[in-house]
Amino acid sequence: MKPIYKLVDLFCGAGGFSEGFNLSRRYKHLLAIDSFPPVAKTYKANFPHAVVLVEDIKKINGSDIVDLIDNDVDVLIGSPPCEPFTGSNPRREKYPLDRLYKDPIGQLTLHFIRIVSDIKPRVFVMENVPAIMDNGLKHALQREFQRAGYKKVYFNVLRAEDYGTPSHRVRVFISNIPIDPPKRRKLYTVRKALEGLPCPGSFPPNHEPMPLSQKKLRRISRLKWGQALIYYQGAKKRFPNLIRLHPDKLAPTVLGSSRFIHPFEDRFLTVREQARLMGFPDTFVFLGGRDEQYNQVGEAVPVPLAKAIALTIAEKLDYGEV
């Protein structure tokens, strides 16, 4: 029988990263932390046996966590906010190092590293946008993790679509081990992701339709596959939103602000349909208001990618490679 490894999730959000580890069946979820009550409620609903803290991570230290779980930690994962680093944020700091050391939200990444230093897990994995490696940031992060006691630091850039996610997403997973799961050969399209769902209604959970004005419905009806209803300004370029999905392609990257148009119907995707684009099983429930639910989906680590990472880490732990 294969061993079960002990897991802690910082900046856990709704729990996409944790759900991938859960589906691997190789981990016990001990504790999760997030400062936003709606996502903490969602996490607790889906991981009822975990201790879930609704706390500002700046007020937490490693000894608090160890005292609560009364256990060593094998794997510590987390997704500090990406807003200070992403190019879709028009208000990010001009100078890259200021995004880590000056921006109060960017500094939360340093608090993740502080807790890693306190707990000393066998494996840590920190997820963020690739822009967190821009212009000196990669060296700065490498230095910070080395100060935390980890001589080797790997910047594993992975594409969610390579692991069975029906949407594009490129993220970096910073860890003390190399992470390179085997890729799937076949892409999982929007059509495949959405098949089998009934018309929006009461089942499955989070599958209620979003009401739209007649004016917006008319505008939506004119959209062809791949066309966007609006564009917004990022740090350096414009980004599309309210895109009508192409059924036989991958969906674009799902963000917290993303809303998509159904490929065949003149309506927005429901939260459940959007969750399928991120690989969430239909049994995973999202709590809070509708916009909060959409945000929880878009800010998660895609579940199939998280599962691939979880299995890779478990294999390395099994063979004593850590």
N, C-alpha and C positions, 0 to 999 in steps of 0.2 A: 504494500500500500504506500502510495506516494505521500510525503509529508505535506502538511498544511502550513503555510507561512503567514506571519502576523503583519497586518497592514494598517497604516495610518494615512489619512488623506487630509492635507491642508488646502485651504481655499477650495473646498470640495464642490461648491456649486450644487446643482441638482444631483450629481453623482454619475455622470457619463464615464469618467475615468474609472471610478470604483465599480461600475456595472460590468465593464470589460474584465476586470479582475475577478468579479463574482462569477461571471459566466465561464471563466477558465476552471473553476472548481478547485483552485489550488491555494486559496487565501481565506483567512478569517479577518473580517473588518472589525477592528478594535475601536477606532475613534476617528471622527471627522470634525473639522472646524470650518465655519464660515460665519461672517459677521452679518449676513443678510437673512432675516428670519424666514421669508417665504422659501428660499432655497434650502434652508436647514430643515424646514418642515417636509419639503419634498424628499430630501435625503433620508430623513428618519422614517418616512412612510415606506420607502423602498428598502431600507436597511434597518429594520426595527431592533436588531440585536446590537447595533453599534452605539457607542456613546457619541452623541452629537452636541458639540458646544457652539452656541451662538455668541461668539466673542470676537473682539478686535484682536487680531493675532499679535499686535504690538504689546498687549498686556499678558500674553501667554509665554511661558518658558518651558523648556524641555522637561524639567522636574515636575511641573504641573501635569503634563501628559503621562509621564511614567507613573506618577502616583495614582492617576485615575484608572489606568489600564492594568497596573501591577504586572507588567510584562516587558520583556525586551521587544524591540521593533525590528522585524526583518526587512520590510520595505516601506519607505515613506515616499508618497507621491503628492503632487500638488500642482495647481495652475494659478500662480499669482496673476493679477490683472494684467492684460496685454495692452490696455489703452495707452499707457505712456510710450509704448514702443511702435505700435502699428501705424502704417502709413495711411490708414483710413481715418485717423484722428487728426483733424486740421489744427488742433490746439496743442499738439505734442511739442515738447521742448526742442528748440532749434539744434542745440548741441547734444549729440548722442549720450555722452556720459552724464549730462544733466538729467536725462530721462531716468537714470538709475539712482543717482545720488542726490538730486535736487527735488524732483517731482515727488510729493508725498505718497502718491499711489505707486510710483516706480520703486520707492524705498521698501515697499512690502516684499519685493523680491529678496532684499537683504534680510528681512525677518524670516523668510523661508529658510535661507542659508543659516541664519542664527539657530533655528530650531534643529536643523540637520546637524549642526555642530554640537548642540546640547545632547541629542539623542544618539547620534552615531549609528544609524541604521546600517545594515549590511549593504543595502542598495537604496539610493535615492533617485527619483526621477522628477524633474521639474519641466512642465510643458509651457511653451509660449510661442509667440510668432517668430519667424526667422529673423525679423528686423531687430530682435533683441541681441543679435550678434553684430550689428552695424558699427563700423568705425570706432574701434577701441572697446566696445562693450563686451565682445567675446573674451578679450584678454582680461578685462576687469572681472568678469564673472568667474573665469578660470582661477584668477588670483584669490577671489573671495572663497570659493569652494576649497581651494588648497589650504587657506587659513583655517577652514572648518575641519581640516584633518584628512582630506581626500587628495592624494597626490595626482591621481589620474582623473581627468574630467573629459567626457566625450559629448560632442554636440551632434546628436543623431537627428538628421533631418529626414522626416518620413512623410509620405503622401497617403492620406486616408484611403483614397480610391484604390491603392495597391493592395488593400487588405479587406476588400469587400464592402466598402462604404459607397453608397450611390450618390455621393457628392464630392466635389473637389475640396481638398483642404491640405495645405502644407504647414507643418508645424515642426518645431525643434523640441526634442526631448533631451534635456541636459542631465547626464547621469555619470556615476562613477564606473559604469560598465558600458561596453559597446552594445547597442541594441539594433539589430538588423533582422527582423522576422522574415520568414519566407513569404514571398509575394504570391497573390492569386493571379492566375493568368487571364481570367475573364473579368471584364468590368461589369458592375452591377448597375443597370440603368434605372432611370426614373420610373419607367413603365413597370419594371419588375418590382421596384420598391413599393409602389402604390397598389399593386394588384391584390385583390381579395378583400379590400376594405369595403364595407357597405357605404351607402350614401350617408353624408354627415348626419349625425343624430346623437342618440344617447349611448351607443356602444360602438367600438370600445371607448374607454375613458379618453377625455381630451379630444373628442372628435365632433365637437359642436361647430356649426357653420358660423362664420363671421358676417354680420349684417353689413350691407354696402348700400350706398345711395344709388339712385337711378343714374345720376351723372357719372359716378365712378364705374358703374356697370357698363355704360355705353362706351367709355374710354377703354375698359378692359376688353370688351368684345372685339375691338379693332386690332388688338395685339396679336402678332404672329409668334410662333415658337422662337424663343431666344430674345424677343424684344422686351424692353423695360419701359415701365410707365413713367418713372422719374429717375433723376440722377442727383447725387449729392456730392459736395466738394470734400475731398480728403486732404491730406497734408500736401500732396504734390499733383494729384489727378482727381478726376471725377469718377464716382462709382455708381453703378446701376442698382436700382431696387425695384420691387414689384415686377419681376421678370416672369413672363410666361414660359414655363419649363418645356423643354423638348423631350418628348417621351422616350426617345431612343438614345439619349445622351446622359451623361452625368449631370446632376444639378450643380449650379455654381456653389461656391463656398457659402455655407449657412452661417450667418452672423446673428448676434443678438437682435439687431435691428432688421434682419431680413424678413420679408414677407414675399411669398411666391404665388403666382397665378397657376391654377391647375392647367395641365396641358390640353384638356378637352372641354372643360367646363369654365364658364365665366364667373369665377369666384376665387377667393384666396384659398390656399391650402389650410386645412385645419391644423391645430397643434399636433395632433396624432400623425397626420401625413408628413408634417415637417420633421417630426421625431423619427419617422421611418427613414427620411433622407440622411439622418445621422446614425442609423443602425440600432436605435432603441427598440427593444421588444415591446409589443403591445401591452404587456403586463406592467410596464413601468409607468407609474402615475405621476403627473405633474400637478402641483397644488398652487394656489394663489390666483390672482386675476389673469385674464387671458394674455395681456401683454407680458406679464411676468412669466407666464408659461412659455411663450415664444422665446423670450430672452433666455430662459433656462436651457432650452433646446440649443439655441445658437451659440451659447457660451460654453457648451460641454465639449469634452474630448469625444470624438466619434467612437461609439461602442466597439465596432469590429476592430478598429485600430488599437484601442485600449486592450482588448482581449489578446491580440497578437503580441503586444508588448508584455502582457502578464505571463503568457506561456513561455516567451523567450527568457524572461527573468527567472521563472520557476525552474526551467531546464538548467540554467547556469547555477542556480542555488543547489539543485539536485546533484550536480556533478562537481560541486565544490570549486567552481570557477570564480567565486567571489570571496 
